[in-house]
């Protein structure tokens, strides 16, 4: 893979995670690839917590759509 392709892929991956890496993640992981993956996982975990909270507030989607 060329350097330009790798740079494009890393830039796109950064865009997909919102362009920001938590400073704690940045300090913990040595490579940008590992940082991006760790941040993506953190984002998923945060989204799951938010979803559970929303479900508590408005109910489960199956209950709401029925």
N, CA, C and O atoms as CSV, one atom per row, in Angstrom:
chain,resi,resn,atom,element,x,y,z
A,1,UNK,N,N,0.853,-1.169,0.000
A,1,UNK,CA,C,0.000,0.000,0.000
A,1,UNK,C,C,0.898,1.231,0.000
A,1,UNK,O,O,1.864,1.302,0.759
A,2,UNK,N,N,0.579,2.185,-0.841
A,2,UNK,CA,C,1.410,3.376,-0.930
A,2,UNK,C,C,1.200,4.271,0.281
A,2,UNK,O,O,0.191,4.175,0.979
A,3,UNK,N,N,2.163,5.134,0.513
A,3,UNK,CA,C,2.072,6.074,1.639
A,3,UNK,C,C,0.873,6.989,1.478
A,3,UNK,O,O,0.192,7.298,2.456
A,4,UNK,N,N,0.607,7.426,0.256
A,4,UNK,CA,C,-0.540,8.300,0.014
A,4,UNK,C,C,-1.847,7.588,0.338
A,4,UNK,O,O,-2.748,8.186,0.928
A,5,UNK,N,N,-1.960,6.326,-0.038
A,5,UNK,CA,C,-3.169,5.555,0.259
A,5,UNK,C,C,-3.326,5.367,1.760
A,5,UNK,O,O,-4.423,5.506,2.303
A,6,UNK,N,N,-2.218,5.049,2.427
A,6,UNK,CA,C,-2.260,4.880,3.871
A,6,UNK,C,C,-2.677,6.183,4.546
A,6,UNK,O,O,-3.511,6.171,5.452
A,7,UNK,N,N,-2.113,7.295,4.118
A,7,UNK,CA,C,-2.482,8.596,4.679
A,7,UNK,C,C,-3.956,8.892,4.454
A,7,UNK,O,O,-4.638,9.376,5.357
A,8,UNK,N,N,-4.449,8.606,3.264
A,8,UNK,CA,C,-5.869,8.816,2.964
A,8,UNK,C,C,-6.743,7.943,3.852
A,8,UNK,O,O,-7.763,8.399,4.368
A,9,UNK,N,N,-6.340,6.682,4.031
A,9,UNK,CA,C,-7.113,5.766,4.879
A,9,UNK,C,C,-7.130,6.242,6.328
A,9,UNK,O,O,-8.172,6.211,6.982
A,10,UNK,N,N,-5.980,6.680,6.830
A,10,UNK,CA,C,-5.909,7.165,8.211
A,10,UNK,C,C,-6.726,8.448,8.378
A,10,UNK,O,O,-7.408,8.622,9.388
A,11,UNK,N,N,-6.660,9.328,7.407
A,11,UNK,CA,C,-7.464,10.557,7.474
A,11,UNK,C,C,-8.945,10.236,7.462
A,11,UNK,O,O,-9.714,10.837,8.213
A,12,UNK,N,N,-9.351,9.311,6.636
A,12,UNK,CA,C,-10.761,8.904,6.582
A,12,UNK,C,C,-11.181,8.257,7.901
A,12,UNK,O,O,-12.272,8.526,8.403
A,13,UNK,N,N,-10.321,7.409,8.460
A,13,UNK,CA,C,-10.621,6.768,9.744
A,13,UNK,C,C,-10.772,7.824,10.838
A,13,UNK,O,O,-11.663,7.721,11.682
A,14,UNK,N,N,-9.916,8.825,10.827
A,14,UNK,CA,C,-10.033,9.915,11.795
A,14,UNK,C,C,-11.357,10.661,11.629
A,14,UNK,O,O,-12.006,11.012,12.615
A,15,UNK,N,N,-11.750,10.899,10.392
A,15,UNK,CA,C,-13.039,11.545,10.138
A,15,UNK,C,C,-14.182,10.715,10.717
A,15,UNK,O,O,-15.110,11.259,11.317
A,16,UNK,N,N,-14.111,9.408,10.537
A,16,UNK,CA,C,-15.179,8.526,10.991
A,16,UNK,C,C,-15.329,8.507,12.511
A,16,UNK,O,O,-16.421,8.253,13.019
A,17,UNK,N,N,-14.253,8.772,13.235
A,17,UNK,CA,C,-14.353,8.810,14.693
A,17,UNK,C,C,-14.594,10.229,15.200
A,17,UNK,O,O,-14.574,10.471,16.407
A,18,UNK,N,N,-14.817,11.149,14.296
A,18,UNK,CA,C,-15.102,12.518,14.700
A,18,UNK,C,C,-13.890,13.427,14.711
A,18,UNK,O,O,-13.994,14.588,15.108
A,19,UNK,N,N,-12.757,12.929,14.287
A,19,UNK,CA,C,-11.570,13.755,14.166
A,19,UNK,C,C,-10.840,14.040,15.465
A,19,UNK,O,O,-9.864,14.790,15.475
A,20,UNK,N,N,-11.305,13.447,16.573
A,20,UNK,CA,C,-10.692,13.725,17.869
A,20,UNK,C,C,-10.344,12.406,18.560
A,20,UNK,O,O,-11.145,11.472,18.592
A,21,UNK,N,N,-9.140,12.356,19.106
A,21,UNK,CA,C,-8.728,11.207,19.904
A,21,UNK,C,C,-8.545,11.690,21.338
A,21,UNK,O,O,-7.835,12.660,21.599
A,22,UNK,N,N,-9.196,10.997,22.250
A,22,UNK,CA,C,-9.105,11.318,23.670
A,22,UNK,C,C,-7.631,11.356,24.082
A,22,UNK,O,O,-6.865,10.465,23.713
A,23,UNK,N,N,-7.230,12.376,24.840
A,23,UNK,CA,C,-5.820,12.475,25.242
A,23,UNK,C,C,-5.311,11.243,25.997
A,23,UNK,O,O,-4.150,10.864,25.843
A,24,UNK,N,N,-6.160,10.622,26.806
A,24,UNK,CA,C,-5.747,9.421,27.533
A,24,UNK,C,C,-5.450,8.277,26.570
A,24,UNK,O,O,-4.498,7.522,26.767
A,25,UNK,N,N,-6.267,8.155,25.530
A,25,UNK,CA,C,-6.021,7.132,24.506
A,25,UNK,C,C,-4.739,7.458,23.761
A,25,UNK,O,O,-3.940,6.563,23.485
A,26,UNK,N,N,-4.532,8.720,23.435
A,26,UNK,CA,C,-3.326,9.128,22.713
A,26,UNK,C,C,-2.062,8.802,23.505
A,26,UNK,O,O,-1.036,8.445,22.924
A,27,UNK,N,N,-2.137,8.926,24.834
A,27,UNK,CA,C,-0.972,8.612,25.663
A,27,UNK,C,C,-0.750,7.117,25.826
A,27,UNK,O,O,0.375,6.664,26.037
A,28,UNK,N,N,-1.835,6.354,25.727
A,28,UNK,CA,C,-1.765,4.921,26.010
A,28,UNK,C,C,-1.268,4.104,24.832
A,28,UNK,O,O,-0.526,3.139,25.020
A,29,UNK,N,N,-1.661,4.471,23.625
A,29,UNK,CA,C,-1.351,3.660,22.444
A,29,UNK,C,C,-0.282,4.327,21.591
A,29,UNK,O,O,-0.372,5.524,21.315
A,30,UNK,N,N,0.735,3.566,21.166
A,30,UNK,CA,C,1.871,4.158,20.459
A,30,UNK,C,C,1.608,4.532,18.997
A,30,UNK,O,O,2.186,5.495,18.493
A,31,UNK,N,N,0.744,3.782,18.315
A,31,UNK,CA,C,0.555,4.056,16.886
A,31,UNK,C,C,-0.785,4.743,16.633
A,31,UNK,O,O,-1.730,4.591,17.406
A,32,UNK,N,N,-0.848,5.481,15.564
A,32,UNK,CA,C,-2.088,6.170,15.201
A,32,UNK,C,C,-3.186,5.161,14.882
A,32,UNK,O,O,-4.358,5.404,15.172
A,33,UNK,N,N,-2.813,4.031,14.287
A,33,UNK,CA,C,-3.803,2.999,13.981
A,33,UNK,C,C,-4.442,2.470,15.259
A,33,UNK,O,O,-5.663,2.333,15.335
A,34,UNK,N,N,-3.621,2.174,16.262
A,34,UNK,CA,C,-4.138,1.670,17.532
A,34,UNK,C,C,-4.988,2.728,18.231
A,34,UNK,O,O,-6.009,2.406,18.840
A,35,UNK,N,N,-4.573,3.977,18.145
A,35,UNK,CA,C,-5.338,5.065,18.753
A,35,UNK,C,C,-6.713,5.198,18.110
A,35,UNK,O,O,-7.718,5.376,18.797
A,36,UNK,N,N,-6.743,5.108,16.783
A,36,UNK,CA,C,-8.017,5.217,16.067
A,36,UNK,C,C,-8.941,4.073,16.464
A,36,UNK,O,O,-10.121,4.296,16.732
A,37,UNK,N,N,-8.421,2.860,16.503
A,37,UNK,CA,C,-9.252,1.711,16.877
A,37,UNK,C,C,-9.733,1.813,18.313
A,37,UNK,O,O,-10.890,1.504,18.597
A,38,UNK,N,N,-8.871,2.240,19.220
A,38,UNK,CA,C,-9.266,2.397,20.624
A,38,UNK,C,C,-10.330,3.480,20.758
A,38,UNK,O,O,-11.277,3.325,21.529
A,39,UNK,N,N,-10.184,4.569,20.018
A,39,UNK,CA,C,-11.175,5.642,20.078
A,39,UNK,C,C,-12.492,5.181,19.490
A,39,UNK,O,O,-13.554,5.522,20.012
A,40,UNK,N,N,-12.443,4.411,18.415
A,40,UNK,CA,C,-13.672,3.878,17.818
A,40,UNK,C,C,-14.407,2.993,18.820
A,40,UNK,O,O,-15.628,3.082,18.947
A,41,UNK,N,N,-13.679,2.149,19.522
A,41,UNK,CA,C,-14.286,1.291,20.534
A,41,UNK,C,C,-14.885,2.128,21.658
A,41,UNK,O,O,-15.992,1.847,22.116
A,42,UNK,N,N,-14.176,3.138,22.098
A,42,UNK,CA,C,-14.694,4.035,23.137
A,42,UNK,C,C,-15.976,4.714,22.665
A,42,UNK,O,O,-16.930,4.852,23.431
A,43,UNK,N,N,-15.996,5.134,21.410
A,43,UNK,CA,C,-17.189,5.782,20.856
A,43,UNK,C,C,-18.383,4.826,20.837
A,43,UNK,O,O,-19.510,5.231,21.119
A,44,UNK,N,N,-18.134,3.558,20.504
A,44,UNK,CA,C,-19.200,2.554,20.494
A,44,UNK,C,C,-19.736,2.347,21.908
A,44,UNK,O,O,-20.947,2.295,22.125
A,45,UNK,N,N,-18.824,2.230,22.858
A,45,UNK,CA,C,-19.253,2.037,24.250
A,45,UNK,C,C,-20.074,3.231,24.742
A,45,UNK,O,O,-21.077,3.052,25.434
A,46,UNK,N,N,-19.660,4.422,24.395
A,46,UNK,CA,C,-20.410,5.624,24.765
A,46,UNK,C,C,-21.783,5.630,24.104
A,46,UNK,O,O,-22.778,5.970,24.745
A,47,UNK,N,N,-21.845,5.259,22.834
A,47,UNK,CA,C,-23.124,5.208,22.122
A,47,UNK,C,C,-24.059,4.185,22.752
A,47,UNK,O,O,-25.260,4.433,22.863
A,48,UNK,N,N,-23.528,3.043,23.166
A,48,UNK,CA,C,-24.351,2.018,23.821
A,48,UNK,C,C,-24.910,2.532,25.146
A,48,UNK,O,O,-26.074,2.290,25.465
A,49,UNK,N,N,-24.081,3.243,25.919
A,49,UNK,CA,C,-24.567,3.815,27.189
A,49,UNK,C,C,-25.667,4.836,26.933
A,49,UNK,O,O,-26.671,4.875,27.645
A,50,UNK,N,N,-25.468,5.664,25.907
A,50,UNK,CA,C,-26.485,6.671,25.566
A,50,UNK,C,C,-27.775,6.010,25.107
A,50,UNK,O,O,-28.864,6.456,25.470
A,51,UNK,N,N,-27.663,4.954,24.313
A,51,UNK,CA,C,-28.834,4.233,23.844
A,51,UNK,C,C,-29.614,3.645,25.012
A,51,UNK,O,O,-30.840,3.749,25.052
A,52,UNK,N,N,-28.918,3.030,25.963
A,52,UNK,CA,C,-29.602,2.476,27.138
A,52,UNK,C,C,-30.317,3.575,27.921
A,52,UNK,O,O,-31.432,3.370,28.401
A,53,UNK,N,N,-29.687,4.725,28.052
A,53,UNK,CA,C,-30.309,5.838,28.769
A,53,UNK,C,C,-31.545,6.341,28.020
A,53,UNK,O,O,-32.569,6.633,28.637
A,54,UNK,N,N,-31.451,6.442,26.706
A,54,UNK,CA,C,-32.594,6.868,25.891
A,54,UNK,C,C,-33.727,5.862,26.020
A,54,UNK,O,O,-34.890,6.246,26.137
A,55,UNK,N,N,-33.393,4.574,26.000
A,55,UNK,CA,C,-34.422,3.542,26.147
A,55,UNK,C,C,-35.121,3.659,27.493
A,55,UNK,O,O,-36.327,3.433,27.586
A,56,UNK,N,N,-34.380,4.007,28.530
A,56,UNK,CA,C,-34.999,4.222,29.837
A,56,UNK,C,C,-35.968,5.405,29.798
A,56,UNK,O,O,-37.011,5.382,30.452
A,57,UNK,N,N,-35.625,6.417,29.045
A,57,UNK,CA,C,-36.438,7.632,28.987
A,57,UNK,C,C,-37.679,7.482,28.120
A,57,UNK,O,O,-38.745,7.983,28.476
A,58,UNK,N,N,-37.553,6.792,26.978
A,58,UNK,CA,C,-38.672,6.730,26.029
A,58,UNK,C,C,-39.197,5.330,25.762
A,58,UNK,O,O,-40.202,5.165,25.070
A,59,UNK,N,N,-38.535,4.333,26.296
A,59,UNK,CA,C,-38.969,2.954,26.065
A,59,UNK,C,C,-38.197,2.322,24.921
A,59,UNK,O,O,-37.475,2.978,24.170
A,60,UNK,N,N,-38.387,1.025,24.829
A,60,UNK,CA,C,-37.725,0.255,23.777
A,60,UNK,C,C,-38.388,0.542,22.437
A,60,UNK,O,O,-39.585,0.827,22.396
A,61,UNK,N,N,-37.655,0.476,21.363
A,61,UNK,CA,C,-38.160,0.796,20.029
A,61,UNK,C,C,-39.349,-0.073,19.658
A,61,UNK,O,O,-40.291,0.408,19.028
A,62,UNK,N,N,-39.324,-1.353,20.040
A,62,UNK,CA,C,-40.453,-2.240,19.713
A,62,UNK,C,C,-41.713,-1.808,20.436
A,62,UNK,O,O,-42.808,-1.906,19.881
A,63,UNK,N,N,-41.580,-1.338,21.648
A,63,UNK,CA,C,-42.745,-0.868,22.399
A,63,UNK,C,C,-43.285,0.438,21.807
A,63,UNK,O,O,-44.497,0.640,21.747
A,64,UNK,N,N,-42.400,1.304,21.380
A,64,UNK,CA,C,-42.794,2.600,20.846
A,64,UNK,C,C,-43.482,2.471,19.499
A,64,UNK,O,O,-44.430,3.206,19.223
A,65,UNK,N,N,-43.024,1.550,18.649
A,65,UNK,CA,C,-43.567,1.419,17.298
A,65,UNK,C,C,-44.859,0.634,17.231
A,65,UNK,O,O,-45.545,0.667,16.210
A,66,UNK,N,N,-45.205,-0.071,18.294
A,66,UNK,CA,C,-46.416,-0.895,18.264
A,66,UNK,C,C,-47.646,-0.026,18.466
A,66,UNK,O,O,-48.767,-0.535,18.474
